[in-house]
Amino acid sequence: MNKETFQFEIITPCFCGGAEPNKQAEIRAPSIRGQLRWWFRTLGGFQSLANRGMNVREQEQLIFGSTAGGGGRAGRLIVRVSGLRPSADLVDDVAMNAKPGSERGFLLFPLRAEKVGTPQERRRDRGVFNKSAVAGTTFSLHLLWRGEAAAWEDIRALVSVFGHLGALGFRSRRAMGALAFRSVAPPVAIVLERFRTPGVVMVRQLTAQGPSDAISVLARWLRSWRSHGRTGNNAGERAMPGYAYAKRDHDMAASGAPGAAFRPALGLPILSKYGEWNETFDEGKARRNPRYKGEGRFASPVLLRPHRDAQGKWHALVVFVDAHQWPAAKRVYLNGHERNVSLDLYEAMKNDERLKDFLA
């Protein structure tokens, strides 16, 4: 049996709803366990166990347990959290300095509140830790490993990947809920070597001076690729690297013209003035509801991560997760009409010359 306690700091605003998301924020052990499981699957499991003939599914059942089939199987990894009280700090876009048009507003647009009476009566319905992205909130993660001692270093490597590249809560793929170790942890390039398919994750970086700056840097970078081309005469927008891709998607939605779409590969659904892009379409629902356009979600394979290293230096990480990129031959639905999806935009983002290697 092995056990260890890891100290973490929340370094960007973290929206973790818990049981009552409209009343308080809380971080629970199942949330972290889910994150560990996600990274484990993404990276193809541990190489050491693969060398013993165990596939990813078998490894996952051993480590995290399983309820599939006729009987359950308890996992060997126990996760607990301590040192963090729920936060009753409820916020909206105004409280988070994320008004429409701002950099934070671009990343936190789902947080926009509906006006109710005076500005003082605006609805605040999302709990948050570390609202300012300056003073961090800390907590302890306790791990108990009841499996073979030989696999303990693999488990520690999984925690390191989570601490370096992971995040928690609402908008965690968009720079929120980022974490940092309170003590020295192995570099991510080293711990990735313990996994079977580390190459499915590409980590690039932009320069940042602090947590708030990292959020702004990442927002500007993403917006330069997703700008939708509403103002074709705007020279600044036309100069952005993603303008041609976004404008084609925008025009396609406006006119219904055929062709391959680009932005769905970066996450769905997409709601716009001219159309709705969704992952699936149900003919039966469409017959019953003339306003039905589609449904379904596709999580973005592009993760934005503010990162603070052991020396206190800040990085604005862009993590491309090829393991979760848009599947080959899978279609998307624009206002209920089937379209192909191209990965050209995703690949162009990966090759952006502004991004520098982080793992080198």
N, C-alpha and C positions, 0 to 999 in steps of 0.2 A: 504494500500500500504506500502511495506517495501523496503528499499534500503540500501545497504552497499557496501563499497569499500574494496577490499582485495589486499594487497601488496604481490607480488611474486618476487622471484629471480630465474633466470635460472642458475642451478648449474653444468650442464654438457653441452657440445656442442649441440646446437639445430639447426637442419636443417629444417627450415620452409620456403617452397618455395614461397607461395603466388601466385600472378598472373604471375610472371616471375622468376621461380626458378633458371634459369641460369644467372640471373642478380643481384638478391638480396634476402635476407631472410626477412620475415615479419611474425608477428603473428597477426592474425585477429580474431575477435569475433566469426565467424562461426566455426573456428577450435576448440575453447574452448567450444563452445556450443555443438559441436559434441562429444567431450570428456565427458562432463557432461551427455549427453544422453547415451553414451556407458556404463558408470559406473552405471547409473540409471537402464538400462535394465539388465545389468549383475547381479546386486544385487536384482533383482526382484521387484523393486519399493519400495515405502514407506509402512511400516507396518501400520502406522496410517490411510492411505487411504484404505489399504486392509481391515482393520477392519470395514470400512464403505461400504464394498462390491464392491470396485473398483478393477478391474483386472489391470495388468501392462499396457495393451494397452490403457485402458481408462485413467489411470493416465498419461501416456505419452502424450496423446492428450491434456489433461488439461494443463500440464506444458509446453510442447514444441510446441504444435500445430500440425495440420495435414492438408495434402492436398489430402488425399485419398477420393475416391468416387466423388460424384457430386459437393461437396462444400468444401471449406477450412475452417479451424478453427485456429485463432491466438492463440499462446501460451501465458501463463501468465508470463513467465520468459523472461526478457529482459537482454541481455548480451552485454557489451561494454568493449573495451580495450583502455587504454591511456598510455602515458608516455614512448613509445617505438618507436623509429624511425627505418625504414627498414635498414638492414645491407647490405652493398655492399662488404663485405669481402668474396670473392669467394675462395673456397678451393678444393683440391683433396686429395688423400691419403698421398702424401708427405707433403703437408702443414699441415695435421692433425697428422703427426707423426704416420701414420697407414700403414706402409709398410707391404707387405706380410711376414707372419711368426711372426709378433709382436702381442702383446695382443690387441692393438687397431685395428690392421689390421684384426684380427679374427672377430671383431664385425663390422668393417666398410668396409668389402671386396667389397660391391657394389660401393664404392666411388673410386675405383681404376681408374685412368685416363689412357688414351691411350697416348703413347709417340708420340709427334709431333716435329720432329727436335731435338733441344738441350733440356736439362732438363729445361732450363728457358722458353721454349715454350710449356711445358706441359699444357694440357687443364685443366682449373679450372672452373667448371660449377655447383657448389653447394654453395649457400649462407648459412652463419652460424652466429649464435649468440654465444658469449662466446667460442671462438676457443680454448682457453687454458685450460678450465675447472678449472680455478683458480679465475679469476676476474669475478664475476657474473654480469649479465644484469638484470635489474629490470623493472617491468611494473605493472600497476594497472588494476585490474579487477573490473568493476562496475556491480552490479546486481540490478535489479529492479523487485520486485515481485508484480504482480497485482492480485494475488489470495487471498485466505483467510489467515488472519493473523496466524491462528492456524497451517498452514503448513510451516511457515517461518523457524522454527528451522530445519525442514526436508531439506529445500533448503540449509541452511547453512551447514548441515551435508554432503550434496552432494558435496559442494565446498571443504569441508575438506578432503573428500576421494580423490577427484581429486588432491588437493595440496599435500597430503601425498604419494599417490600411482600413480598418473597420470604423464604423460609426453606429449610432443608435438613434432610433426614432423617426418621426415625420421629417421628410426632406433630407434624410441621411445620405442619399446619393447626390445631393446638391449642396455640399459643404457644411451642413448642419450636423450637430451631434458628434463632431470629431473628438477623438481621444488622444491622450498622450500618456506615456508611462511616467510615473513619479520617480522611478529609479532607472538605472541603466538596463537596457534590454538588447539582445542580439540584433544586429542589423537585419533588415528584412531580406536582403539578398542572400544572406547565409541561411536563414530559417526556411526560405522557399525551397532550398535544395533537398529538404526532407520529404517533399511531396512528389507524387508521381508525375504530374503534368504542370510544373511551374510556368512553362512557357505560355499558358493560356491567359496570363496576366501580364500586361505591359504597363510599367509605371514611368510616367514622364513628369516633368516639373517646370514651373514658372517661378520667378523670384518673388519673394514676399518678405515684408518687414515685420509682420505681426499677425495676430488672428483676424482682426478686422480687415487689414490690408489683404490677407490671403483670400478672404471671402470676396472682396471687391475685384481682385485680380482674376479669380476663377469666374466670377459673373461676367466680367468683360470678355474673357476668352470665349465662354460658351455663347454669349450673345453674338459674338462676331461670326459664329458658325450657324446660328439659328435665326438670324434676322430675316424676317419674312417678306421683305420687299414691298411694303405697302406704299412707300413713297419712292417711286422709281427715279425721281429727279434729285434725290438726296445724295450728294456726292460722297459723304462719309459712309452711308450705308452701302452704296454701290462698290466701295473699295474694300468692304469686308470679304474675307475669303469664302464665306458660305453664302454670299448673296445670290449667286446664280442658281445654286441648289434650292434655296428657300423660295426664290421668286418662281421657279418652275412649279414647285408644289403649290404655292399660293395661286398661281394662274390656273393650274389644273383644278383646284377646288372651286375657283370662280367660274370656270367655263365648262367643267365636266369633260375636258379633253382627255383622251387616253394617254397611257405612258406609265413609266415606272416612277415611283415616289421615293424620296430620299429621307425626309425627316422622321417617318415612322420607325426607322431603324434606331432612332435615338430615344424612343419611349412613346408609349400610347396610354390613354387616348390623347388626341390633339383636337381641341375645340377652337374653331375660328369663325369669323364673320360669314364666310362662304361655305363652310362645310365641316363635317366631323369625321375624323379618322379613327377607326376602331379596329380592334383585333378580330372580332367575330361578328357574324350577322345571322339572325334567326328569322327565317322566312315566316314562320308562324306568328312571331311577335309583330313583324312588319304588317301582316294582314290585319291583325287586331288593333294596331295603333299606327295611324298614318304619319305620326310624328317620329316614329322609331327610326333611328339612323344606324344603330349598331351598338356594340358594347365590347367589354373585354379590355384588359390592360396588358401592356408589354413593358417590363421594367428596363430602364436604360442600361446598356452595357458600359456607359461612360460615367465613371464615378469621380466627383470632385471632392478632394480631401485636403483641407488645411492640415499641416503636419509640423510638429515641433520635435527636433531631434535631441539627442542626449546632451549636446553642447548648447542647447537653447536657441539654435538657429531655426528660422521658419522657412517652410517650403509650401508652395501651392501645387499639390499633386493632382495630376489627371491620370486616372487609372482606367485603362481599356481592358475589359474583361471579355476576351474572345470566346470564352466558354459559354457566354450568354448573349452572343451576338444574334442578330436576326437569322432564323433558320433558313437554309436553302429551300427554295420553292414554296415557302410559306407566303400567303397573300395577305393584303390589308384591305379594309373596306372603307371607301370614301363615300359618305352619304348612302351607304348600302350597296355600292357598286364595287366589284372586285378590282384590285390593282396589284401589279407586281411591286416588289420593294427592291431597290438597289442599295448595295453597301458602298457605293462610290463616295458618298459624303462621309461615312464612318471611316473609311480608309484614308480619305484626305485629311481628316482630323488627326488621325494617328501619325501622319507624315508632316504635320505642321512644324515648320522650321523654328517657330518660337519656343517650342517645347524641347527641353533638354533631358537626357537620360538621368534617372534618379538612382537606379540600381548599380550603375557602373562603379 
